[in-house]
């Protein structure tokens, strides 16, 4: 198949592969060292026999699901039984929570009474469907935040884990959610400047990548070449890549504009690879905006990948000459760390989480290699 046709119709797997078995803690010893593994086991010894419940809004797509897929089996190995539940909701609910997401990052939003009622009613339905009998209940992000209303009947420790930037939230949306946040026993944020003044304890936990995951493990050169061939990418010319959901906060259209400027000086290709998640109804709209901005430029390769494309993403990053993350707002910014872990030159917007992750990744790379 000609390169141009492969770019227009890339060979994207439509069938999820059989997931590999999760790694064991000992598998990380060559990366973090025996002493750190011993410290992890020492710190969790007091938690043996305890139970934890994780609740978020999607099983695939996005950083939270990716993180939980790795953490849950590791906690089980440490004899901390951990259950993972995903809330359900209709399109109206997820359209509202996506609007909340944008508003909490500082966007404008007219919070209606109907939106509040749909949000609370959907959380109430999930409260009836789920059980909360564990010792610790960890609720991730705003979508399931109102599950805390079950706290009075389930006296475990309730923790709200916030993965987004609350440094400048829409006052109406934050005013609606804050009373629910303050019903929790504690909160966890990804960066000090993401946090808000709250009446409950706050803790800091940086997001991180898993170097043994399919997205980050070492790959054979032959596989990297196959992925490039399948997607019509020419490795004889510079490859500039952004990996992210098709989300306006990731500014994919802005990446295309920057690429067009760079093309005046360098004969490069741009790869925009990403996908969506079940709790993000805007993804298809943003993808269409990206396709319109790319127009008929044969050097822009837009890949709408399914959630099981971790190996392909890994290969794309390793094949890249330069990795970009031009986020307007960012919660995880893990693609920056992924690229630096692979020793790739990276350009990222100046966002606190990305700066922190970049510093940690560079420190880790120096220590490991």
C-alpha positions in Angstrom: 0.0 0.0 0.0 1.4 3.5 -0.9 2.6 5.7 1.9 -0.1 8.3 1.2 -2.9 5.7 1.4 -1.5 4.3 4.6 -1.6 7.8 6.1 -5.2 8.2 5.0 -6.2 4.7 6.1 -3.7 3.7 8.8 -3.6 0.1 9.9 -5.1 0.4 13.4 -5.9 -2.8 15.3 -9.7 -3.1 15.9 -9.4 -6.0 18.3 -8.0 -5.7 21.9 -5.0 -7.9 22.4 -4.8 -10.3 25.4 -3.4 -8.1 28.2 0.0 -9.2 29.6 0.2 -10.4 33.2 0.9 -7.5 35.6 4.5 -7.2 36.8 5.6 -8.2 40.3 7.3 -5.8 42.6 10.6 -7.6 42.3 10.5 -6.8 38.6 11.2 -3.1 39.5 14.4 -3.8 41.4 16.7 -3.1 38.4 15.0 0.3 38.1 14.5 1.6 41.6 16.9 -0.6 43.6 16.5 -3.2 46.4 16.5 -0.6 49.2 13.4 1.2 47.8 11.6 -2.1 47.4 12.3 -2.9 51.0 11.0 0.5 52.1 7.8 0.0 50.1 7.2 -3.4 51.8 8.1 -1.9 55.2 5.7 1.0 54.8 2.8 -1.2 53.7 3.3 -3.9 56.4 1.0 -2.1 58.7 -1.7 -2.1 56.0 -1.8 -5.9 55.4 -5.3 -7.1 55.7 -6.8 -3.7 55.1 -9.2 -3.2 52.2 -9.3 -0.3 49.7 -11.9 0.8 47.1 -11.0 2.9 44.1 -13.8 4.6 42.2 -13.4 6.6 39.0 -15.4 7.4 35.9 -13.9 5.2 33.2 -12.2 1.8 32.9 -10.1 2.7 29.8 -8.7 5.9 28.4 -7.1 8.7 30.4 -4.4 8.8 33.1 -6.5 7.6 36.0 -7.6 4.4 34.4 -4.0 3.8 33.3 -2.7 4.4 36.8 -5.3 2.1 38.5 -4.6 -0.7 36.1 -1.1 -0.9 37.5 -1.6 0.1 41.1 -4.4 -2.3 41.9 -2.5 -5.5 41.3 0.6 -4.2 43.0 -1.5 -3.4 46.1 -2.9 -6.9 46.0 0.7 -8.3 46.0 1.3 -6.3 49.1 -1.7 -8.0 50.7 -3.9 -4.8 50.6 -7.0 -6.1 48.9 -8.1 -3.3 46.5 -11.4 -3.2 44.6 -11.9 -0.9 41.6 -15.3 0.3 40.6 -16.4 2.6 37.7 -19.4 4.8 37.9 -22.1 4.7 35.2 -24.1 7.6 33.7 -25.9 8.8 30.7 -24.7 11.2 28.0 -26.2 14.1 29.8 -24.2 13.3 32.9 -20.9 13.0 31.1 -21.5 16.2 29.1 -22.0 18.0 32.4 -18.9 16.5 34.0 -16.8 17.4 30.9 -18.1 21.0 31.2 -17.2 20.8 34.9 -13.8 19.6 34.0 -13.2 22.5 31.7 -14.7 25.0 34.2 -12.5 23.7 37.0 -9.5 24.5 34.7 -10.8 28.1 34.5 -13.2 27.9 31.6 -16.5 29.8 31.5 -19.6 27.9 32.4 -23.2 28.8 33.3 -24.0 26.4 36.1 -27.8 25.6 35.8 -30.0 24.1 38.4 -30.7 21.2 35.9 -27.0 20.4 35.6 -26.7 20.2 39.4 -29.7 18.0 39.6 -28.5 15.6 36.9 -25.0 15.4 38.5 -26.4 14.7 42.0 -29.1 12.2 40.7 -26.5 10.2 38.8 -24.2 10.0 41.8 -27.2 8.9 43.9 -27.9 6.1 41.4 -24.3 4.9 41.7 -24.4 5.1 45.5 -27.3 2.7 45.4 -25.5 0.4 43.0 -22.1 0.3 44.7 -21.0 -0.8 48.2 -18.6 1.0 50.4 -17.6 -1.5 53.0 -13.8 -1.1 52.6 -11.5 0.4 55.2 -10.4 3.2 52.8 -12.5 4.6 49.9 -10.6 6.6 47.3 -12.8 8.7 44.9 -10.9 10.0 41.9 -11.7 13.4 40.4 -15.0 15.3 40.3 -17.3 12.9 38.4 -18.0 10.6 41.4 -17.4 13.2 44.1 -20.9 13.1 45.5 -20.5 9.4 46.4 -19.3 10.8 49.7 -22.9 11.3 50.7 -22.8 7.6 51.6 -20.1 8.3 54.2 -22.6 8.5 57.1 -23.6 4.9 56.5 -20.1 3.6 55.7 -17.6 4.9 58.3 -14.4 4.0 56.5 -11.8 6.7 55.7 -12.9 8.6 52.6 -10.2 10.3 50.4 -10.7 12.5 47.4 -7.9 12.2 44.8 -7.9 15.2 42.6 -5.9 14.8 39.3 -6.7 18.1 37.8 -5.5 21.7 38.1 -7.7 23.6 40.6 -5.5 26.7 40.8 -8.1 28.9 39.1 -11.5 27.2 39.1 -14.8 28.6 37.9 -16.2 30.0 41.1 -19.8 28.7 40.5 -18.7 25.1 39.8 -16.1 25.1 42.6 -18.7 26.6 45.0 -21.1 23.7 44.1 -18.4 21.0 44.6 -16.5 22.3 47.5 -19.0 21.4 50.2 -18.8 17.8 49.0 -15.0 17.8 48.9 -15.0 19.0 52.6 -17.0 16.0 53.6 -14.0 13.8 52.9 -11.4 12.9 55.5 -8.5 14.0 53.3 -7.6 15.1 49.8 -4.7 14.4 47.5 -3.4 16.7 44.8 -0.7 16.2 42.1 1.0 19.6 42.6 1.1 22.2 45.4 -0.3 24.9 43.2 -3.2 22.7 42.0 -4.7 22.7 45.5 -7.3 24.9 47.2 -7.7 26.0 50.7 -9.9 23.4 52.3 -11.1 22.5 55.8 -9.7 18.9 55.5 -6.1 17.7 55.4 -4.3 17.8 52.0 -1.5 15.6 50.8 0.8 15.7 47.7 1.3 12.7 45.5 3.0 13.3 42.1 1.7 11.3 39.2 4.1 8.9 37.7 4.7 6.4 34.8 5.3 2.7 35.0 8.5 1.9 33.1 7.5 -1.8 32.8 4.1 -1.0 31.1 3.6 -1.7 27.4 3.7 2.1 26.9 7.2 2.4 28.3 9.0 -0.9 28.1 11.9 -1.4 25.7 10.8 -2.4 22.1 12.5 -4.2 19.3 13.6 -1.9 16.5 11.7 -4.2 14.0 8.4 -3.5 15.8 9.0 0.3 15.9 9.6 0.1 12.1 6.4 -2.0 11.6 4.3 0.6 13.4 5.7 3.4 11.3 5.1 1.4 8.2 1.5 0.7 9.2 0.9 4.4 9.8 2.7 5.7 6.8 5.4 7.5 8.7 8.7 8.2 6.9 11.6 7.6 9.3 14.1 9.2 6.9 12.7 12.6 7.8 12.2 14.3 11.2 9.1 13.2 13.1 7.4 15.6 15.5 4.8 13.9 17.8 2.1 14.8 20.3 0.4 12.0 22.1 -2.8 13.1 23.9 -6.5 12.8 23.9 -8.3 14.9 21.4 -9.1 17.6 24.0 -9.0 21.3 23.5 -7.0 21.6 26.7 -4.2 19.7 24.9 -4.4 22.3 22.1 -3.9 19.9 19.1 -4.9 22.6 16.7 -2.3 24.9 18.2 0.3 22.1 17.5 -0.7 22.1 13.9 -0.2 25.8 13.7 3.2 25.5 15.3 4.1 22.7 12.9 3.2 24.8 9.9 5.6 27.5 11.1 8.4 24.9 11.6 7.8 23.5 8.1 9.2 26.8 6.7 12.6 25.7 8.1 12.5 21.9 8.4 11.1 19.2 6.1 9.3 17.4 9.0 6.2 15.3 9.6 3.7 15.8 12.4 2.1 12.9 14.2 -1.0 13.6 16.3 -1.9 10.4 18.0 -4.6 10.0 20.6 -8.1 8.8 21.3 -10.9 9.4 23.7 -12.5 7.9 26.8 -16.1 7.0 27.7 -16.4 10.0 30.0 -15.3 12.6 27.4 -18.1 13.3 24.9 -16.2 16.2 23.3 -13.5 14.0 21.8 -15.2 13.4 18.5 -15.8 17.2 18.1 -12.2 18.0 18.8 -11.0 15.3 16.4 -13.1 16.9 13.6 -11.5 20.2 14.4 -8.1 18.6 14.1 -8.9 17.0 10.8 -10.1 20.3 9.4 -7.0 22.1 10.6 -4.8 19.4 9.0 -6.8 19.6 5.8 -5.0 17.9 2.9 -1.5 18.3 4.3 0.1 14.9 3.6 2.8 15.5 6.2 0.3 15.6 9.1 -0.7 12.1 10.3 -3.7 12.1 12.6 -4.2 8.8 14.4 -7.4 8.1 16.4 -6.2 5.1 18.4 -8.3 2.7 20.5 -7.5 2.4 24.2 -5.5 -0.8 23.7 -2.8 1.0 21.7 -0.1 1.3 24.4 2.5 -0.6 22.3 1.8 1.6 19.3 2.1 4.7 21.3 5.4 3.5 22.8 6.7 2.8 19.3 5.6 6.3 18.0 7.4 8.0 20.9 10.6 6.0 20.3 10.5 6.7 16.5 10.0 10.4 17.1 12.7 13.0 16.6 10.9 15.4 18.9 8.0 15.1 21.3 5.6 18.0 22.0 3.1 18.5 24.8 1.4 21.8 24.1 -1.2 21.7 26.9 -3.1 24.8 27.9 -3.9 23.1 31.2 -2.6 19.8 32.4 -3.3 17.4 35.2 -1.0 14.5 34.5 1.3 15.5 31.7 2.6 12.0 31.7 3.6 12.0 28.0 6.4 14.4 29.0 7.8 11.9 31.4 7.3 9.0 29.0 9.2 10.9 26.3 12.1 11.8 28.6 12.2 8.2 29.9 12.8 7.2 26.3 15.6 9.9 26.1 13.6 11.9 23.5 14.0 15.7 23.2 10.8 17.2 24.4 9.0 20.6 24.2 6.3 21.2 26.7 4.2 24.1 27.7 5.1 25.7 31.0 2.7 24.0 33.4 3.5 23.0 36.9 2.7 19.3 36.6 4.7 19.0 33.4 7.7 20.9 35.0 7.6 18.7 38.1 7.3 15.5 36.0 10.1 16.6 33.7 12.4 17.2 36.6 11.6 13.8 38.2 12.1 12.1 34.8 15.4 13.7 34.2 16.6 12.8 37.7 15.4 9.2 37.3 17.1 8.9 33.9 20.4 10.2 35.3 20.2 7.7 38.2 19.1 4.7 36.0 21.4 5.2 33.1 
